[in-house]
């Protein structure tokens, strides 16, 4: 059984613990970069974790001696690179919360091939339905429209990086071809040989994140990203003297679990395989994380 040492005490930690335990990880210890963290102590008590450490470096040093230990790194974004650099010398498997850093160049400071980055949305059923049924089977060009409502450019990097990770996971490496921006929005065109993406970042807009995909004479809508609606034809009806055409729902896929954050259980299932053999191919590697943030930087610049 793999044992998990947690570095961090934010609200996301219980979601990680639930998914880890569902995959037969034992939570061994917890600490925080805040010395003698009250939040970490509360989590320890709630989940009956064996060990609490006031000092995070001592926690790493002691826990790394345990057989089959691995680490969850989820502190403030500003502290993540520092923790990963310290952890890397122990050569233990690590799952780390995205985006690791606001600046992609900071990821160059980390020399470690045992890092699994927590881009959980690439594990969504909705996203993988598109990948299996449309991306892999499609022979023509795919057109995509994306809307990201955000508070500001910094939030776009820390939060909308999830959307960028989904686009790269689905469609491969993308180039920024055109960008227009002002204080209220960013509009840009991303593309590769098989995909054309219109991406709109709209600041403080009262709307959901949205991904619309047009491929194989079908229309797929993800809004929110946890829900997918697939349409393959239109139905005509009359309203007064008008002909109205409504899309006919062909398939509905969702990724909700009342106890688990979407994508987390599947994410930990793959992380467990990664712990067994870090040479297996994973999409959400450190180079993937760097590419995601570098593209976010180009969009938000």
C-alpha positions in Angstrom: 0.0 0.0 0.0 1.3 3.5 -0.9 1.4 6.0 1.9 0.7 9.7 1.2 2.5 12.6 2.9 0.6 15.9 2.4 2.2 19.3 2.2 -0.6 21.9 2.3 -3.8 22.6 4.3 -6.2 24.4 2.0 -9.8 23.5 1.2 -8.7 21.3 -1.7 -6.9 18.8 0.6 -10.0 16.9 1.8 -10.9 16.3 -1.9 -7.4 14.8 -2.5 -7.7 12.6 0.6 -11.1 11.2 -0.4 -9.8 10.3 -3.9 -6.5 8.9 -2.6 -8.3 6.7 -0.1 -10.7 5.5 -2.7 -7.6 4.3 -4.6 -6.2 2.5 -1.4 -3.6 5.2 -0.5 -3.0 5.5 3.3 -2.6 9.1 4.4 0.6 8.9 6.6 1.4 12.5 7.5 0.5 16.2 7.0 2.2 19.5 7.3 2.0 23.0 6.0 4.3 25.9 5.1 2.6 27.8 7.9 4.5 26.7 11.0 2.3 24.7 13.4 -0.7 25.2 11.1 -4.1 25.0 12.7 -5.8 24.0 9.4 -3.4 21.1 9.0 -4.2 20.0 12.6 -7.9 20.1 11.9 -7.4 17.9 8.7 -5.3 15.5 10.7 -8.0 15.1 13.3 -10.9 14.9 10.8 -9.2 12.1 8.7 -7.3 10.4 11.6 -3.9 11.0 10.0 -1.1 9.4 11.9 1.5 12.2 12.0 1.4 16.0 12.0 4.6 18.0 11.6 4.9 21.7 12.5 7.9 22.1 10.2 7.4 21.1 6.6 11.1 20.3 5.9 11.3 18.0 8.9 8.1 16.3 7.7 9.8 15.7 4.3 13.0 14.4 5.9 11.2 12.0 8.2 8.4 10.8 5.9 10.8 10.1 3.0 12.3 7.3 5.2 9.0 5.5 5.1 8.6 2.6 2.6 6.3 3.3 -0.3 5.9 6.9 0.6 4.7 9.5 -2.0 3.9 13.2 -1.6 1.0 15.5 -2.3 2.2 19.1 -2.8 -0.5 21.7 -2.5 0.7 24.9 -0.8 0.2 28.4 -2.1 1.2 28.7 -5.8 4.0 31.1 -4.7 5.6 28.4 -2.6 5.2 25.3 -4.8 8.5 25.5 -6.8 10.4 25.9 -3.5 8.8 22.8 -2.1 9.3 20.8 -5.3 13.0 21.7 -5.4 13.5 20.6 -1.8 11.5 17.3 -2.4 13.3 16.4 -5.6 16.5 15.2 -3.9 14.5 12.4 -2.2 13.4 10.9 -5.5 9.9 10.0 -4.4 6.7 10.2 -6.5 5.0 13.5 -6.3 1.5 14.7 -7.2 1.3 18.5 -7.3 -1.5 20.9 -7.6 -1.6 23.0 -10.8 -0.4 25.4 -12.1 2.9 25.1 -10.1 3.9 28.6 -10.9 2.7 31.8 -12.6 5.9 32.0 -14.6 6.8 29.0 -16.9 10.5 29.7 -16.6 10.4 28.9 -12.9 9.5 25.3 -13.8 13.0 25.0 -15.3 14.4 25.1 -11.7 12.8 21.7 -11.1 14.8 18.7 -12.2 12.6 15.7 -11.5 10.9 13.1 -13.6 8.7 11.7 -10.7 6.2 14.6 -10.8 2.6 14.1 -11.7 0.7 17.4 -12.2 -2.9 17.6 -11.0 -4.7 18.8 -14.1 -7.8 16.9 -13.1 -10.0 18.2 -15.9 -8.2 16.1 -18.5 -9.6 13.1 -16.6 -13.2 14.2 -17.0 -15.6 11.8 -18.8 -16.9 14.7 -20.8 -13.4 15.6 -22.1 -12.5 12.0 -22.8 -15.7 11.4 -24.7 -14.6 14.1 -27.2 -11.1 12.7 -27.4 -12.2 9.1 -28.0 -15.3 9.7 -30.2 -14.2 12.8 -32.2 -10.5 13.7 -32.0 -9.2 10.1 -32.6 -11.9 9.3 -35.2 -11.9 12.6 -37.0 -10.2 13.0 -40.4 -11.2 16.6 -41.1 -10.5 19.9 -39.4 -12.1 20.5 -36.0 -13.5 24.0 -35.1 -13.7 25.0 -31.5 -15.1 28.0 -29.6 -14.0 28.7 -26.0 -15.2 31.3 -23.5 -13.3 31.9 -20.2 -14.8 34.3 -17.8 -12.1 35.6 -15.4 -11.6 38.4 -12.9 -8.2 39.4 -14.3 -5.1 38.1 -16.2 -3.5 36.6 -13.1 -6.6 34.5 -12.5 -6.5 33.4 -16.1 -3.1 31.8 -15.5 -4.0 30.2 -12.1 -7.6 29.1 -13.0 -8.1 29.0 -16.8 -4.9 27.0 -17.2 -7.3 24.1 -16.6 -9.1 25.0 -19.8 -5.9 25.4 -21.7 -4.7 22.0 -20.4 -8.0 20.5 -21.8 -7.4 22.1 -25.2 -3.8 20.8 -25.4 -4.8 17.4 -24.1 -7.5 17.1 -26.7 -5.9 18.7 -29.7 -2.2 18.7 -29.2 0.3 21.6 -29.3 -1.3 24.9 -30.3 0.2 28.1 -31.8 -1.1 31.6 -31.0 -1.8 33.1 -34.4 -3.8 36.2 -33.6 -4.6 38.2 -30.5 -6.6 41.3 -29.8 -7.0 42.6 -26.2 -8.1 45.5 -24.1 -9.1 46.0 -20.4 -12.3 44.1 -20.8 -11.3 41.1 -22.9 -8.8 39.0 -24.8 -9.7 37.5 -28.1 -7.3 35.1 -29.9 -7.0 32.4 -32.4 -5.1 29.2 -31.7 -4.4 26.5 -34.2 -2.5 23.5 -35.5 -2.9 21.5 -38.7 -6.1 19.8 -37.5 -7.7 22.3 -35.2 -8.8 25.9 -35.2 -9.8 27.5 -31.8 -11.4 30.8 -31.2 -10.7 31.7 -27.5 -12.3 34.6 -25.7 -11.2 35.6 -22.2 -13.9 38.0 -20.9 -13.2 39.7 -17.6 -16.0 39.7 -14.9 -18.6 38.3 -17.3 -21.7 36.6 -15.6 -21.3 33.3 -17.6 -19.9 29.8 -17.4 -16.8 28.5 -18.9 -17.7 27.0 -22.3 -16.1 24.8 -24.9 -18.0 24.2 -28.2 -16.7 21.7 -30.6 -17.8 21.3 -34.3 -16.7 18.1 -35.9 -18.0 15.2 -38.1 -21.3 17.1 -38.7 -21.9 17.2 -34.9 -22.0 20.0 -32.3 -20.8 19.3 -28.8 -21.3 21.8 -25.9 -19.5 21.7 -22.6 -20.9 24.4 -20.3 -20.0 24.0 -17.5 -17.1 21.7 -18.5 -18.5 18.9 -16.3 -21.5 18.6 -18.6 -21.4 17.5 -22.3 -24.3 17.8 -24.7 -24.0 16.2 -28.1 -26.2 17.3 -31.0 -26.4 15.7 -34.5 -29.4 17.2 -36.1 -32.0 20.1 -35.9 -35.7 19.9 -35.4 -37.9 22.4 -37.2 -41.1 24.0 -35.6 -43.1 27.1 -36.3 -43.6 30.0 -33.9 -46.1 32.4 -35.3 -44.9 33.1 -38.8 -41.3 32.0 -38.1 -39.5 28.7 -38.8 -37.5 27.9 -35.7 -34.7 25.3 -35.6 -33.6 23.7 -32.3 -30.7 21.3 -31.9 -31.9 17.7 -30.9 -30.0 16.3 -28.0 -28.3 13.0 -29.0 -26.2 12.3 -25.9 -25.7 13.7 -22.4 -22.5 13.0 -20.4 -21.7 14.4 -17.0 -18.9 14.1 -14.5 -20.5 14.7 -11.1 -19.9 12.9 -7.8 -21.5 14.2 -4.6 -18.4 13.1 -2.6 -15.5 13.6 -5.0 -14.2 16.5 -7.0 -14.7 15.6 -10.7 -11.7 13.8 -12.3 -9.9 13.3 -8.9 -10.6 9.5 -8.5 -9.4 8.8 -12.1 -6.5 11.1 -11.5 -5.4 9.1 -8.4 -5.9 5.8 -10.2 -3.3 6.9 -12.8 -1.1 8.4 -10.1 -1.0 5.0 -8.4 0.3 3.4 -11.6 2.8 6.2 -11.8 4.0 5.4 -8.3 4.5 1.7 -9.4 6.4 2.8 -12.5 7.2 6.5 -13.1 8.4 5.5 -16.6 4.9 5.1 -17.8 3.7 7.8 -20.3 1.4 10.4 -18.7 0.0 13.4 -20.3 0.1 15.6 -17.2 3.9 15.6 -16.8 6.1 18.5 -15.8 6.9 19.4 -19.5 3.1 19.4 -20.2 2.6 21.8 -17.2 5.3 24.1 -18.5 3.7 24.2 -22.0 0.3 25.0 -20.5 1.6 27.9 -18.5 3.8 29.2 -21.4 0.7 29.3 -23.7 -1.3 31.0 -20.9 1.5 33.6 -20.6 1.4 34.3 -24.4 -2.4 34.8 -24.2 -2.4 37.0 -21.1 0.7 39.0 -22.0 
